[in-house]
Amino acid sequence: MDSNNNPFIQQLPSPIREVFCSRTLNLRGIRAIGYDMDYTLVHYNVAEWERRAYEHAKQHLLLGGWPVGELQFDPQIVARGLVVDTELGNIVKANRFGYVKRAMHGTQPLDFDRQREVYSRVVVELSDRRWVFLNTLFSLSEGCLFLQLVDLFDQGKIASPLGYLGLFKLIRQVLDSTHMEGRLKAEIMADPARFVCPDPEMPLALMDQKYAGKKLMLITNSEWEYTRAMMCHAFDPYLPKGTRWLDLFDVIIVSARKPDFFLSQAPLFEVVNEEGLLRPSIHGLAPGGIFWGGNASLVESHLKLSGEEILFVGDHMWGDVKVTKNAMRWRTALILRELEDDVAALGKFSPIQSRLDALMAEKTRLEGQLTWLRLCLQRLRHRYGPPCPGSRRELEEVSESLRGRLQSLDEQLAPLAQQAGELSNPIWGPLLRAGNDKSLLARQVEGYADIYTSRVSNLLYCTPFAYLRSQHGSALSYAKPEVTQIEQAQEEA
């Protein structure tokens, strides 16, 4: 029977729901799965959530006398995986080698000449404190406000000796205060339907894993009151009657303080009532309890599991994935909701991409011929090497003809390349690409995330028993290379 028509085979709804694999992962060998909550088990309306975070931060600045009253949140101006250059007041997109491919100073893109002048000898090294990697969707409000304040600073409207680094530190402090004070989260808890994107398939995916014998864990930095509200809203309406979200998990830890959760030996407390009252947990984790703080070593001890027996799923490149992989050697999964927009955009662009690929192949072929003719002319001029196939005049005529054909090709390529470079985001392009190479985020994904996908419920379609195999060559197979105008200019230069 054809598997495409087999009623017993669950078909993937669409390519945007695919699970991508960087390192082969046998889910049958995974005995415990830990989940982050925010933007992992609970996905938010990004524009709405980040706009409210932005507005709370702006009000804080207004009370401090900052001239920010006219500023508005722009969700397109920043994307996950970009890097803040705190020395120059820029946000940049780098390729996997750390070379800057696109940059903005304030809210204005740097043109090619200025970008080359500033960054031609600069490599983005995330270990250098000059650079701040935007790890998560929670970074959008932060990045947007930073670029806007850079504009005000350059215009002399901010009379402050802070400099660009000081501006960034101030914005981060203000946004941290916004989260810590609880006003933003109180607003979300009061109207969760406004902020939370429902995913009815999510509880089923976790139930499949639980009944397949996996131990499930919720490990979130959010406090108990907020966690309870969000999980009740996102899960309980879609669970079987008489089942609560609490019943899905063998371990629940709130206020985990990731990434320190994976790096330190912080003490563990038990949440003893609905109001969040704490008491020291002398005997460690226990079934059915709700816990505060603690550390990953306590989790391993409680489950009697370690390393590659545990899979951790989260959206934060550093706090959920990179540190987990480095410190604990757990298997890792990264949630990148933006993948859905990227894959959809690339799918629609596919016919144009095919045309672009064909034109580039022809350009490469003609360039190869032209370089050979130039070498032949060089040998004729200096009278060395084997005989050339033709006179100097004939070779020059053919070369001139090839140059004309290449110029015509460039004129056809330019608009197509521009379209390719603006897919998903007109400023920054696809998430995992930078020019015609992989982005710095893509390098992080390949290095630390065993699998990656747009939402947890995509695991429903590969089942808890899947053997996920990495692609030959690039794991980032969904995103074909594109040629941008900047890359073209670099080649010609």
N, C-alpha and C positions, 0 to 999 in steps of 0.2 A: 504494500500500500504506500502511495506517495505521502511522505511526511507532511507535505504542504497542505494536503487535504485530509489528514488524519484527525478525526474529532477528538482523539485522546491526547493530542499534542497541543500544549499551550503555546499560542503564537505571540511573539512580541508585538505590542500595540503599534509601535513605530520606531524608526531608528533613533529618535531622540531619547528613547528610554533604555538604550543599550548600556551594559556594564563593560567598561574598557579595562584592559588588563596590562599592567606594566611588568609584573612578575607573576609567574604561574602560581595559582592559588587553588588548592583542593579544599573546597568548603566542607567536605566530609571529614577532614582532619581538624577542623576548627571546633573546639569544644565549648568555647565561650565567646560571646560577642558583646562588646561594650559600645554604648552609644552616647554621643554628645546630644544635647537637646536643641539649642537655638540654631536655626538654619540647618539642622540635621533631622531630628525627629519632628520638629516643629518648624515649618518654613513660613516666613513672613512675606507679606506684600512689601517688597524691598523699598519701592519708592515711598510708600506711606510711612513705614517704620523709620527709614533714614531721614525723611523730611521732618518728622516730629523730633527726632534726636537733634537734627540741625537747628530747628526752631528753639528748642530748649537751650542749646548752647548759645545761640544768637541772643536770646533774652538775657542770659548770664553776662555776655559781653556788653550789652546795652546798659545794664545796671552798673557796669564798671566804667561807663563813659566812652566806650568804643563806638566809632561811627559806622555801624553795621546795619542800621535800620532799613536800608534799601536793598540789602542783599537777599537773594532768593536761591533756594536749593536747586541744583541742576544735576539730576541723576546720571546724565550722559558724560559729564566732564571728567569723571574718574571711574576706574574699573579695578576689580580685584587683580592682584598680580603686578601692579605698577609699583614704582619705587620713588619715594620722596628724596630729592637731593636737598638736604637741609642747609648745605653750604651756599647754594646758588638760588634757592627759592623755586626750584623746578620740580615737576613730576615727570618721570621718564618711563618709557617702555624699553627694556633691554632684551636682547636675544639670549640664548642659552650660554653664550660665552661672556656675557656681561657688557657687550657693546651696545650703546644707546642707538635705537632705531627711530624713536619718536620722542619728542619732548615738548612740554609746555612750561612757559614762565608766566606765573599768574594764570590768567584765563586765556592767554594767547599762545597758539602753537609756535614753536621756533621754526623759522624757515630753514631750508636745507643748509645754506651757507653758514648761518649762525650756529646751527646744531653741530656742523662739522668743526667749526672754529672752537666751540666749547668742549666737545666730547670726543674729538678724533683720537686723543691720546689718553682717554679716561676709560677705565674698566670698572663696572659696578661690582663691588665686592661687598656682600651683605655682612661680612664680619667687620667692616669698617663702619663706625658709628655715624659717619656722614650720611649713610643710606638707611632708609626705613622702608621695609617691605610691607605693602598693604595686603595682609594675609586673608582677609575675610570681607564679606559684604558689609559688616559693621564699619568698615573703613571708608565707605563712600561719603558719609557726611563729613568725616574728618578731612579727607582729601579735598573735597569741594570747598570747605570753609578755609582751608589753608591757602589754596590758590587765590581765592577772593581777597584774603587779607594781604597776600603778597602784592596784589594790585594796589590796594590802599596804602601799603607801606611805600611802594615805589612812587606813588603820587604825592607822598608827603602828608597824607591825611592821618597817619598814625605817628604821633610824636613819641617814639619809644626807642630806647637803645637796644631792644631785644635782638634785632637781626632776624634772619630767616629761621635759624635754629630756635631762637627764643619764641618766635611766633608759633612754630610747630609744637613746641613743648607746652605752650599756653593752651593751644587748642586741644591737645590730648588731655591736659589736666581738666579743662572745662568739661569735655565730654565724659571723662571718667567721673567727675563730680555729678554730672547729669544722671549717670547710671546709678551711682552710689546713693544719691539722695532719694531715689525711688519714685520721683514724680512721673517720669516717663513710663516706668513699668506699671505704676498705678493707673495711668491713662489707658494702657494696653489691657490690663486686667479688667477694667471697667467696660471695655468694648472689644473683646477679642476678635469678633467676627470682622471687624474693620481691618485688623492687622494680620490675622493668621490665614494662610491659604489652605483650605481643606484638602486632605488627601485620604479618601476613604479606603484606599488600598494599603496604607501604611500598617494599620493594626493586623491585617491578614498576613502581611509579609513577616511580621514578628511572631505571630502565632504559628506560622509554618516552621519557623526556626525553633521556637520553644518546644513544639511537639516532635520535632526531629531530634530532640535531645540536647540542644544547645542551652547553656546557661546564659541568660540575658542580663545585661547591666545597663543602668542609666547613670552616667557620670557627667555631671553638668556643673558649670561655674555659677549658675543661677541659684538664688536662695530658695528655700523651701516654699514659701508662700507663692512666689511667682511660678515655680516649677509645677506645683500642684494645679494652679489655675490654667496654665498653658496645656499641660498634659490632659487634664479633664476635658478641655474644649476640643483638643485635636484628636483624642483617641476614644473617649467614652461613647460618643454617639455611634461609632462604627463597630463596637465590640458586641459579642453575643450578650443577650439579656442575662443580668446577674454577674457580669464580668466587669471589672474596673481596670484602668490602665495599670494600677499597682500590681495586679495579678500577673502581669506579663513578665515582671522582672525579679530575678533572684537577688540582685544587689541594686540598691538605690543610694547614690551619694550626691548630695547637693553641696553648693559652695566649695567645690573641689579645688579651686585655685589652680587649674591647669595653666601653664605647663609645670608649675612646682609640684603638682600632684605626682608627676612621674620622676621628679628629680630629688625630692626631699623625703624626710621621714616625719611628716607633720602628724600631730595627734588626731585621733578620731573621736567624734562626739555622736551621740544618738539624739535624734529628734523625737521627743517623747509625747508631743501633742500637736494638734492642728495649728496652734499659734506659733510653733517653732521653738518651744522651750528645749534647751540642750542640757545634756548631762554627759560626763565622760563615759566612753565605752571601754570599760576595763577589759572585757573579754573579746574585743574586736568585733568584726562583722558577724551578724546573725541573720538567719532566714526571716523574712517578713519585716525586717526593721528598715528604718529610714535614717541615713547617717549623714553627718556633716564633716567635711574636711577629710582627714586621713591621707593615705598614699597608695600608690600602685602595688607596693610590696605586700600590704595588708590584703589587697584583693587576691593576689596570687596565692598567698598563704591560706586564705579562706576557701578558695576554689580548688586548691591543690593542683593548680595548673600554672604554666609559665610559658614565656616566649612565644613560639610559633603555634601554640595551641589556642591562643587568644587573638581575636580580630577586634581592632578598635576603629570605629566609624565616626568621623567628624568633618566639620567644614573648615577648620582653622589650620592652614598649612603648617604653622609652627607649633601651636599649642596642642593640636590633636594628632598630628601625623608625624612631623619630623622628630620631635622630642620623644614621642612614643616609640618610634622605630629605633632611634639611637640609644635611648636609655634602657628600654625594656625588651627590645627585640620582638615586640608584638607585631603581628601582621596588621596592615593598615588599609583603610579605605577613605578616600576623600570625596566629599559631596561638593560638587560644583554645579549649582543650579543653572548657571549661565550656559552650560553645555547645550541645553535644550535650544536656546536661541541660536547658538553657533551652528549646531548640526542642522537645524531647520534652514538657516540662511545659506549654509554651504550646499544643502540639497537643492534649493531653488536656483542657486548659482551654477549648478553642475553643467548645464549646457554651455554657459559662457566660459566656465572653467575649461571645458574640453576645447573650445575655440582658442582660449588663451594658451593652453598647453601645446596645441598644434602650431600656433604662431611662434611660440618660444622654441619649439623643436626646429622649425624652419630657420629661425634666427640663428640658432646654435650651429646648424649645418652650414649656413652661408658664412658665418663668422669663421668657421673652420677652414672653408675654402679661401677666404680672404687672407687669413694668416699664412696659409701655405704660399699664396701668390706673393705676399710681401717678402717671405723668405727667399723665394726664387729670384725676385728682383734684387734683393740684397746680395745674393751670390753672384748674379750677373754683374752688378755694380763693382764688386770687389774681386771678381774673377777667381772664384774658388768653388770647390764642390763638384758634384756630378752635373752633366748637361741638363739645362732646363727645358721644359716642353713648350718652346715658343720663343719668339723674339721679345726684346724688352718692350717694344711698342704694343705687341699683342697682349702681353701680360698686364700692361697698364690699362689697356682698354677693358679687359675682363674685370680688373680690379675696380675700375670706375663704375662699371655696370653693377657689380655686387654692392658697392656702397649705396648706389641709388635704390636697389631693392631692399637693403637693410634700413634705409631711411623711411621707405614706405612701410615696412614692417613696424618700425618704432611708432609711426603715426597711428597704426591700427592697434598696437599694444597699449599705448598710453591710457586711453579711456577704460579699457578692460582692466588694466592693472590698478587703476584708481578705484574702480568698483570693488575689486578683490580686496584691496587694502582697507575698505570701509565697511566690510561685512560685520554685522552685529552691532558695531559701534562706529559712527562716522569719524571719530577722533582717533580711537586706538585700535580698531580692527578686531579680528577674532582673538579670543582669550588666550589660546595656547600658541599663537604665532606672532612673530615680530619680523616684519618684512618678509623675506622668503626663507626664514629659518624658524625654528622653535623659539618660543619666548623663554624668559628666565623662569616664569611660573611653570612652564612645561618641563624644564630641567628639574625643578623641585618635585614636580609630580612624578616624573620617571624615577627620580632618586629615592623617594621616600613613600610614595603611595603604591601599594601593591595593586590595588584596583581603584578606579574612580568612576563616578557616575553622577547623574544630575539629581537623583533623589533616592532615599532609602528604599522606597517601594519598588524600585526597579529590580531589587534583589528577588522580588516575588516571582519574576519571570525566568530567572536562571535557577531557582529552587535552592534549598539548603544543601543539596547533594551534588551541586555542579563542580566540575573540574574546569576552572577558568585558566586558559592558556594565553600566555603573552604572544603578541604579534611578532612575526619575524621582522627584524629591523626596528622600525619605530612603533612604539606602543600607541603613539598619538596618530593613529591611522585615519581618524575621522577628518583631520584638517590637512588638506593638501596645501603644499607651498604655493604662495602667490608672489608675484613680482610687483613691487610698488614703485612709484615714480622715484622715490628716494634711492631705492636699490638700483634702479636703472641709471640714475645720475651717477651713483658711485661707480658702477661698471664703466660708464663712458669716461669718467674722470681718470 
